Amino acid sequence: MLLIAILVPALSFLLRGKIFQGIIFIILQVTLIGWLPAAFWAALSLNNARAEKRAHKIIESMRATRQ
C-alpha cells in the first residue's frame, strides 16, 4: 500500500475510502510539481492511519485486560 501511496497518491486515498481527498490528489497529480507533495502527503497519511490503528488496538487490549 505504501508503494501505491508513493506512485499513485490519489488511488491510495480512494482505496481507503477518502473520496474528497482523492479528488484533491487527482488535481495535484496533474502537474509534476504537485505530484511530489501529493506523494509525500499520501505516504504520511497512510503512516498516520496505521499508527492510529495500532494505538486503537492497544487501547482495546488494555480495556479488555482491565475487566
Sequence and secondary structure as in RCSB ss.txt:
>XXXX:A:sequence
MLLIAILVPALSFLLRGKIFQGIIFIILQVTLIGWLPAAFWAALSLNNARAEKRAHKIIESMRATRQ
>XXXX:A:secstr
 HHHHHH HHHHHHHTT HHHHHHHHHHHTSHHHHHHHHHHHHHHHHHHHHHHHHHHHHHHHHHHH 
